[in-house]
Amino acid sequence: MAKTLSFAAAHFTVAFTVGYLMTGSVLVGGALALVEPACNTVVFYFHEKVWRRFELRKKALLSNPPGASGVSIPL
């Protein structure tokens, strides 16, 4: 949990710093520090779901190669 919290703190800091340096606005930097990590969290959730599907498909193909039993796995 400590690693997750330290990464979150680093992420917020980077988002704020980039926003502030690009605009000179503390308000924009603060908004980016809140909005960007929230959006990134949602994208990461769906990325993990898709990635897991690929992993399961790969595992199924490795354990049962197409043509080995005459049954193919739909992609």
C-alpha positions as CSV (number, residue, x, y, z in Angstrom):
1,M,0.0,0.0,0.0
2,A,2.9,2.4,0.7
3,K,4.2,1.9,-2.8
4,T,0.8,2.7,-4.3
5,L,0.5,5.8,-2.2
6,S,4.0,7.0,-3.1
7,F,3.2,6.4,-6.8
8,A,-0.1,8.4,-6.5
9,A,1.8,11.3,-4.8
10,A,4.4,11.2,-7.6
11,H,1.7,11.1,-10.2
12,F,-0.2,14.1,-8.7
13,T,3.0,16.0,-8.4
14,V,4.0,15.4,-12.0
15,A,0.5,16.3,-13.3
16,F,0.5,19.6,-11.2
17,T,4.0,20.5,-12.2
18,V,3.5,20.0,-15.9
19,G,0.2,21.9,-15.9
20,Y,1.7,24.7,-13.9
21,L,4.8,25.0,-16.1
22,M,2.8,25.0,-19.3
23,T,0.3,27.6,-18.2
24,G,1.8,29.4,-15.2
25,S,-1.5,28.9,-13.4
26,V,-1.8,27.2,-10.0
27,L,-5.5,26.6,-10.7
28,V,-4.8,24.8,-14.0
29,G,-2.0,22.8,-12.4
30,G,-4.3,21.8,-9.6
31,A,-7.2,20.9,-11.9
32,L,-4.8,18.7,-14.0
33,A,-3.4,17.1,-10.8
34,L,-7.0,16.0,-10.0
35,V,-8.5,15.3,-13.4
36,E,-5.7,13.5,-15.2
37,P,-5.0,10.8,-12.6
38,A,-8.8,10.2,-12.3
39,C,-9.1,9.7,-16.0
40,N,-6.0,7.6,-16.1
41,T,-7.4,5.3,-13.4
42,V,-10.5,4.6,-15.5
43,V,-8.4,3.9,-18.6
44,F,-6.1,1.6,-16.6
45,Y,-9.2,-0.4,-15.3
46,F,-10.3,-1.1,-18.9
47,H,-6.7,-1.7,-20.1
48,E,-6.4,-4.4,-17.4
49,K,-9.6,-6.0,-18.5
50,V,-8.5,-6.2,-22.1
51,W,-5.0,-7.3,-21.2
52,R,-6.4,-10.1,-19.0
53,R,-8.5,-11.3,-22.0
54,F,-5.4,-11.5,-24.1
55,E,-3.5,-13.4,-21.4
56,L,-6.3,-15.9,-21.1
57,R,-6.5,-16.4,-24.8
58,K,-2.7,-16.9,-25.0
59,K,-2.8,-19.4,-22.2
60,A,-5.7,-21.3,-23.9
61,L,-3.8,-21.4,-27.2
62,L,-0.6,-22.6,-25.5
63,S,-2.4,-25.4,-23.6
64,N,-4.5,-26.4,-26.6
65,P,-2.9,-25.4,-29.9
66,P,-5.3,-25.0,-32.9
67,G,-5.5,-28.3,-34.8
68,A,-4.2,-30.4,-31.9
69,S,-7.7,-31.6,-31.0
70,G,-9.5,-30.4,-34.0
71,V,-11.2,-27.6,-32.0
72,S,-10.4,-24.0,-32.8
73,I,-10.5,-21.2,-30.4
74,P,-12.4,-18.1,-31.7
75,L,-10.6,-14.9,-31.6
